[in-house]
Amino acid sequence: MVKKLIQKQIVPIERSFKKELFETLLSLNLPEYPNKTGNKQFTTFQKLASVILYFRSKLPLREFCDFINHESLWKRDLNLKFDLRRSTLNDWVKSFDLDFLKNVLDETNRGDCPKILGIDGSGISSKFKSSYYQKRLKDFGINPKSPYHKLDIISDLENGKKIYDFTFTMKQYNDKKQAKRLFKRFRFKDIFIIGDKGYYFFYLFSLMKKKNNILIVPPIKSSGKEIHRNIIRKQFQNTFYKYKELYSKRSNVEGVFSSLKRTILAKITSKNYMTKKREVAIKIIIYNMKKNIFQTFLLLRFFNNFNKNIQFN
């Protein structure tokens, strides 16, 4: 009886990136065509899937179009009746705004109920100079500057380690300012959010308290200007000392940044600032899809071992 339940109901279906991509896009209920009049050679589903595959491939536009049109099976899977061109694919990247891409990101996290989340920021380099170029500048006594953009994320700290929300700016803004944007559109409840000392801000604590969440941040030395906020300050400090054991998981956010930069977000290829934001959003979506596939792989491995033990007994 237990063996039949494992085979029919409990064991998850083996997933691939193709299945994860199709399931995510079909759950969005996209319109068949984005335009009412004009050219209708490609559907909205085909456009969005092609853009995601383009950033996943890490290939230039010319090489990716040749790969899709002649070498891969994606043209058959997406039912593309016409060949892709560089200009059309570049226009498709610009057609999806950031709000729509964040809705796609929410679909990659559908059904999740996280309990402990972490918030942190990191720099994403915008220009990659050669090591020889940097060495020659140092020989002449010039310190090479490497400008970077600011990426702040809210990610899971336990099993999934997926990204639930993000902000991406061209300038190096303060962590408190970025946290305001993330917390205002935060949709979960009854969750612990862990941050470093850069997020010690009374407004963030009160904002999360209104949404039935707990912000855990180590306290810093308070100045005389904060005397009139003694009640909030004591509550903020008491919550940290009460849940101090959970703060040890904050370093998992650094692991999420490391995994993100090593796999998909090693560099930003776009030049326009709005296209850079779209590129970062799509690459975070791809990162979450890969995490979903990895979770199902672990579940399959666990249930296969469990099924072997039942057969042996």
Legacy VTK file of the C-alpha trace (Angstrom):
# vtk DataFile Version 3.0
C-alpha trace
ASCII
DATASET POLYDATA
POINTS 313 float
0.000 0.000 0.000
2.779 2.417 0.913
4.660 1.508 -2.260
1.633 2.327 -4.442
1.166 5.700 -2.764
4.815 6.549 -3.349
4.660 5.592 -7.019
1.356 7.346 -7.814
1.047 10.393 -5.596
4.081 11.408 -3.565
6.981 11.016 -5.993
7.538 14.290 -7.920
7.794 14.335 -11.700
11.282 14.694 -13.148
11.685 18.236 -14.445
13.864 19.961 -16.990
14.362 23.611 -17.879
11.917 23.201 -20.748
9.128 21.944 -18.462
9.840 24.625 -15.866
9.838 27.365 -18.510
6.589 26.242 -20.119
4.803 25.761 -16.793
5.849 29.205 -15.532
4.817 31.049 -18.684
1.522 29.181 -19.055
0.551 30.079 -15.485
0.781 33.804 -16.365
-2.294 33.671 -18.656
-0.530 35.726 -21.305
-2.513 37.196 -24.223
-2.003 35.425 -27.506
-0.593 38.527 -29.206
0.645 41.716 -27.489
-0.639 43.972 -30.327
-4.185 44.291 -31.677
-3.087 45.429 -35.130
0.093 44.913 -37.097
2.481 42.006 -37.528
1.424 38.800 -35.737
4.101 36.328 -36.738
5.086 35.554 -33.125
2.930 35.092 -30.040
3.591 36.617 -26.618
4.598 33.204 -25.302
7.182 32.753 -28.070
8.624 36.240 -27.532
9.058 35.908 -23.770
10.464 32.373 -24.031
12.972 33.469 -26.687
14.170 36.379 -24.532
14.679 34.096 -21.523
16.577 31.563 -23.639
18.748 34.335 -25.075
19.981 35.496 -21.657
20.348 31.901 -20.493
22.607 31.018 -23.430
25.150 33.852 -22.728
25.708 34.123 -26.496
25.839 37.230 -28.693
22.711 38.054 -30.672
24.072 36.769 -33.976
25.258 33.445 -32.572
22.063 32.911 -30.581
19.848 33.488 -33.644
21.916 30.993 -35.641
21.711 28.514 -32.769
17.910 28.764 -32.498
17.238 28.756 -36.241
19.540 25.942 -37.345
21.154 23.957 -34.513
18.796 23.509 -31.548
15.357 21.923 -31.090
13.894 25.019 -29.446
12.467 26.201 -32.757
10.369 23.023 -32.907
9.454 23.149 -29.204
8.299 26.777 -29.398
6.583 26.173 -32.750
8.407 29.055 -34.456
7.282 29.321 -38.067
9.762 32.063 -38.947
13.457 32.552 -38.249
14.583 34.887 -35.471
16.542 38.005 -36.351
18.783 40.183 -34.239
16.668 43.322 -34.566
13.417 41.573 -33.651
14.949 39.853 -30.614
16.467 43.130 -29.449
13.039 44.793 -29.708
11.452 41.961 -27.686
13.885 42.571 -24.817
12.752 46.212 -24.653
9.033 45.367 -24.890
8.738 43.712 -21.444
8.710 46.242 -18.616
10.092 45.681 -15.129
6.692 45.314 -13.413
5.730 42.492 -15.758
9.051 40.712 -15.189
8.544 40.900 -11.419
5.189 39.177 -11.909
7.054 36.426 -13.748
9.464 36.264 -10.810
6.517 35.783 -8.447
5.337 32.853 -10.578
8.696 31.123 -10.122
8.013 31.300 -6.354
4.410 30.091 -6.549
3.332 27.855 -3.703
6.336 28.714 -1.514
5.852 29.468 2.184
9.233 30.700 3.465
9.818 31.280 7.152
13.253 32.941 7.307
14.354 35.479 4.699
17.479 37.582 4.417
18.123 40.984 2.876
21.460 42.246 1.616
23.077 44.248 -1.167
26.057 43.722 -3.442
27.793 45.421 -6.330
27.559 44.197 -9.917
30.469 45.287 -12.074
29.439 47.176 -15.203
32.774 47.121 -17.058
35.256 44.281 -17.300
38.798 45.456 -17.949
41.635 43.121 -18.783
44.206 42.301 -16.126
46.979 43.607 -18.402
45.178 46.973 -18.727
44.891 47.270 -14.939
48.551 46.292 -14.507
49.711 49.004 -16.918
47.648 51.626 -15.096
49.224 50.634 -11.787
52.702 50.864 -13.365
51.978 54.498 -14.243
50.684 55.195 -10.728
47.008 55.360 -11.684
44.435 53.549 -9.596
42.005 51.841 -12.000
38.382 52.560 -11.110
35.790 49.862 -11.704
32.290 51.376 -11.603
29.547 49.036 -10.480
25.791 48.948 -10.005
23.884 48.127 -6.817
21.735 45.009 -6.463
19.663 44.380 -3.308
17.739 41.139 -2.872
15.408 39.359 -0.458
16.192 35.644 -0.552
15.358 32.472 1.309
17.888 31.388 3.948
16.840 27.769 4.401
16.245 25.081 1.774
15.340 26.787 -1.488
17.646 29.842 -1.331
15.579 31.477 -4.059
15.192 35.212 -4.646
11.756 36.702 -3.888
12.331 40.366 -4.708
15.113 42.721 -5.785
16.031 46.303 -6.608
18.681 47.273 -9.127
20.061 50.807 -9.370
22.820 52.409 -11.392
24.211 54.366 -8.414
25.481 53.213 -5.037
22.491 54.028 -2.857
22.288 53.367 0.868
20.911 50.013 2.057
18.113 51.712 4.023
16.752 53.439 0.925
16.682 50.200 -1.040
15.088 48.321 1.859
12.201 50.829 1.903
11.290 49.894 -1.670
11.496 46.191 -0.964
9.513 46.263 2.279
6.706 48.448 0.906
5.781 45.789 -1.674
6.509 42.845 0.636
3.523 40.459 0.467
4.359 37.713 3.015
3.297 37.575 6.664
4.614 35.937 9.854
8.194 35.796 8.556
11.599 36.537 10.082
13.721 38.928 8.003
17.429 39.086 8.863
19.777 41.911 7.888
23.127 43.345 8.897
23.811 46.609 10.754
23.213 48.641 7.615
19.467 48.006 8.005
19.207 49.279 11.594
16.436 51.792 10.917
13.331 52.369 13.060
11.095 52.964 10.049
11.917 49.520 8.622
11.186 47.849 11.960
7.809 49.569 12.353
6.903 48.882 8.706
7.536 45.157 9.088
5.701 45.127 12.400
2.575 46.494 10.690
2.756 43.631 8.198
3.087 41.031 11.006
6.745 40.326 10.271
9.841 40.456 12.482
12.998 42.296 11.416
16.176 41.022 13.097
19.099 43.467 12.900
21.993 43.827 15.369
21.774 47.136 17.289
24.235 49.985 16.913
25.174 52.831 19.222
22.331 55.344 19.359
22.894 59.094 19.406
21.040 61.751 21.373
18.662 62.415 18.467
16.969 59.057 19.047
15.921 59.701 22.654
12.289 60.393 21.683
12.151 56.941 20.051
13.210 54.951 23.083
10.170 52.646 22.906
10.858 51.576 19.316
14.588 51.323 20.022
14.042 48.987 22.972
11.648 46.826 20.955
14.141 46.669 18.100
16.975 45.606 20.396
14.856 43.132 22.362
13.766 41.327 19.182
17.400 40.876 18.182
18.424 39.401 21.541
15.295 37.235 21.613
15.980 35.671 18.185
19.761 35.950 18.253
20.184 32.292 17.246
18.535 32.960 13.890
21.038 35.697 13.033
23.709 33.064 12.342
21.846 32.230 9.105
22.408 35.692 7.644
25.584 34.539 5.878
23.436 32.401 3.552
22.553 35.583 1.656
26.209 35.882 0.658
25.979 32.338 -0.675
23.009 33.348 -2.834
25.003 36.263 -4.279
27.969 33.973 -4.906
25.824 31.393 -6.684
24.062 34.093 -8.717
27.299 35.694 -9.904
29.070 32.408 -10.650
26.239 30.945 -12.733
24.221 33.555 -14.608
25.033 37.119 -13.478
28.788 37.229 -13.982
28.499 40.357 -16.124
25.934 42.700 -17.634
26.061 42.869 -21.413
23.422 45.566 -21.989
24.376 49.228 -22.368
21.112 51.137 -21.812
20.166 51.542 -18.141
16.582 50.301 -18.606
17.773 47.299 -20.601
20.246 46.523 -17.814
17.375 46.332 -15.316
15.445 43.986 -17.606
18.523 41.817 -18.076
19.052 41.498 -14.311
15.357 40.659 -13.790
15.371 37.939 -16.464
18.594 36.409 -15.141
17.131 36.258 -11.621
14.078 34.493 -13.108
16.408 31.949 -14.734
18.214 31.493 -11.418
14.927 30.683 -9.639
13.931 28.230 -12.375
17.199 26.354 -11.924
16.622 26.252 -8.170
13.162 24.734 -8.737
14.683 22.039 -10.946
17.364 21.293 -8.341
14.755 20.932 -5.588
12.765 18.378 -7.581
16.009 16.506 -8.310
16.700 16.232 -4.572
13.139 15.046 -3.915
13.421 12.388 -6.621
16.698 11.161 -5.185
15.198 10.933 -1.697
12.090 9.023 -2.787
14.070 6.649 -4.993
16.260 5.700 -2.033
13.157 5.355 0.147
11.500 3.098 -2.446
14.580 0.843 -2.599
14.553 0.432 1.173
10.882 -0.620 1.076
11.574 -3.201 -1.639
14.539 -4.555 0.332
12.465 -4.914 3.507
LINES 1 314
313 0 1 2 3 4 5 6 7 8 9 10 11 12 13 14 15 16 17 18 19 20 21 22 23 24 25 26 27 28 29 30 31 32 33 34 35 36 37 38 39 40 41 42 43 44 45 46 47 48 49 50 51 52 53 54 55 56 57 58 59 60 61 62 63 64 65 66 67 68 69 70 71 72 73 74 75 76 77 78 79 80 81 82 83 84 85 86 87 88 89 90 91 92 93 94 95 96 97 98 99 100 101 102 103 104 105 106 107 108 109 110 111 112 113 114 115 116 117 118 119 120 121 122 123 124 125 126 127 128 129 130 131 132 133 134 135 136 137 138 139 140 141 142 143 144 145 146 147 148 149 150 151 152 153 154 155 156 157 158 159 160 161 162 163 164 165 166 167 168 169 170 171 172 173 174 175 176 177 178 179 180 181 182 183 184 185 186 187 188 189 190 191 192 193 194 195 196 197 198 199 200 201 202 203 204 205 206 207 208 209 210 211 212 213 214 215 216 217 218 219 220 221 222 223 224 225 226 227 228 229 230 231 232 233 234 235 236 237 238 239 240 241 242 243 244 245 246 247 248 249 250 251 252 253 254 255 256 257 258 259 260 261 262 263 264 265 266 267 268 269 270 271 272 273 274 275 276 277 278 279 280 281 282 283 284 285 286 287 288 289 290 291 292 293 294 295 296 297 298 299 300 301 302 303 304 305 306 307 308 309 310 311 312
